[in-house]
Amino acid sequence: MMAKFEITKRKNGEFQFNLKASNGEIILTSEGYVAKYSCKKGIESVRKNSQNEKRFEKKVAKDNRVFFNLKSSNGQIVGTSEMYNSQAAMNNGIASVKKNAPEAVVVDLTTTGKA
């Protein structure tokens, strides 16, 4: 199985995407977008910005778990990772985004009736 961006619709009607690694794990989740077009632009931003180490912002949550945000050139967050229990696991997540995002296929689940 290849890595993929899955576009889904939230309960509030907004669109979002998840970047899933080839093993099916979600490695990056987007914000909510009002328009599907904007969601697709977000995917393109992830493809581009994931190749720039400086775009990954490493953070520590209140419970001391770690996560990262991927930011665009204007500083806007285009995706957020899951929570990790270690720096090493988070660094593996970043490496996975870098590796998978450029070639990941886009699957629009909002048109299949499954979302």
C-alpha positions as CSV (number, residue, x, y, z in Angstrom):
1,M,0.0,0.0,0.0
2,M,1.2,3.5,-0.9
3,A,1.1,6.5,1.3
4,K,-1.9,8.7,0.8
5,F,-3.7,11.9,1.6
6,E,-7.3,11.2,2.5
7,I,-9.8,14.0,2.3
8,T,-12.7,13.7,4.6
9,K,-15.5,15.9,5.9
10,R,-15.9,16.8,9.5
11,K,-19.2,16.9,11.3
12,N,-19.3,20.7,11.1
13,G,-19.1,20.4,7.3
14,E,-15.4,21.4,7.0
15,F,-12.9,19.4,4.9
16,Q,-9.7,18.1,6.3
17,F,-7.0,15.7,5.2
18,N,-4.9,13.1,6.8
19,L,-1.5,12.0,5.5
20,K,-1.3,8.2,6.0
21,A,1.9,6.2,5.8
22,S,2.0,3.0,3.8
23,N,1.2,1.1,7.0
24,G,-2.1,3.1,7.3
25,E,-0.9,5.1,10.3
26,I,-1.9,8.8,10.3
27,I,1.3,10.9,10.3
28,L,-0.2,14.4,9.7
29,T,-3.6,15.9,10.1
30,S,-4.7,19.3,8.6
31,E,-6.9,22.0,10.0
32,G,-10.5,22.3,8.9
33,Y,-11.1,24.0,5.5
34,V,-14.5,25.5,4.4
35,A,-13.8,24.7,0.8
36,K,-12.5,21.4,-0.7
37,Y,-10.3,23.5,-3.1
38,S,-8.6,25.0,0.0
39,C,-8.0,21.5,1.4
40,K,-6.4,20.4,-1.8
41,K,-4.2,23.6,-1.7
42,G,-3.2,22.5,1.8
43,I,-2.1,19.1,0.5
44,E,0.1,20.8,-2.1
45,S,1.6,23.0,0.7
46,V,2.4,19.8,2.7
47,R,4.1,18.3,-0.4
48,K,6.3,21.4,-0.8
49,N,7.0,22.3,2.8
50,S,7.7,18.8,4.0
51,Q,11.0,18.9,2.1
52,N,12.3,21.9,4.2
53,E,13.6,20.9,7.7
54,K,13.0,24.5,9.0
55,R,9.2,24.1,8.4
56,F,8.9,21.5,11.1
57,E,8.2,23.0,14.5
58,K,8.7,20.6,17.4
59,K,6.5,21.1,20.4
60,V,5.9,19.7,23.9
61,A,2.4,19.2,25.2
62,K,1.3,19.9,28.8
63,D,1.5,16.2,29.5
64,N,5.1,16.1,28.2
65,R,4.3,14.2,25.1
66,V,5.8,15.7,22.0
67,F,4.4,16.5,18.6
68,F,5.2,18.6,15.6
69,N,3.5,21.2,13.3
70,L,4.4,21.6,9.7
71,K,4.3,25.2,8.7
72,S,4.1,26.9,5.3
73,S,6.5,29.7,4.2
74,N,4.1,32.3,5.7
75,G,4.2,30.6,9.1
76,Q,0.7,29.1,8.9
77,I,0.3,25.6,10.3
78,V,-0.6,23.2,7.4
79,G,-0.5,20.0,9.4
80,T,-0.1,18.6,13.0
81,S,1.2,15.2,14.0
82,E,-0.1,12.8,16.5
83,M,1.3,12.9,20.1
84,Y,4.5,10.9,20.7
85,N,5.9,9.5,23.9
86,S,9.5,10.2,22.8
87,Q,11.7,12.5,20.8
88,A,12.9,9.6,18.7
89,A,9.3,8.6,17.8
90,M,8.5,12.2,16.8
91,N,11.7,12.4,14.7
92,N,10.6,9.1,12.9
93,G,7.2,10.8,12.3
94,I,8.9,13.8,10.7
95,A,11.1,11.5,8.6
96,S,8.0,9.7,7.5
97,V,6.2,12.9,6.4
98,K,9.3,14.0,4.5
99,K,9.5,10.6,2.7
100,N,5.8,10.0,2.0
101,A,4.3,13.5,1.3
102,P,5.8,14.2,-2.1
103,E,4.5,11.0,-3.7
104,A,1.4,10.2,-1.7
105,V,-1.8,9.8,-3.8
106,V,-4.9,11.9,-2.9
107,V,-8.0,9.9,-2.1
108,D,-11.2,12.0,-1.8
109,L,-13.5,10.1,0.6
110,T,-16.1,12.9,0.4
111,T,-17.2,11.7,-3.0
112,T,-17.5,8.0,-2.2
113,G,-20.2,8.3,0.4
114,K,-17.9,6.9,3.1
115,A,-17.1,10.2,4.8
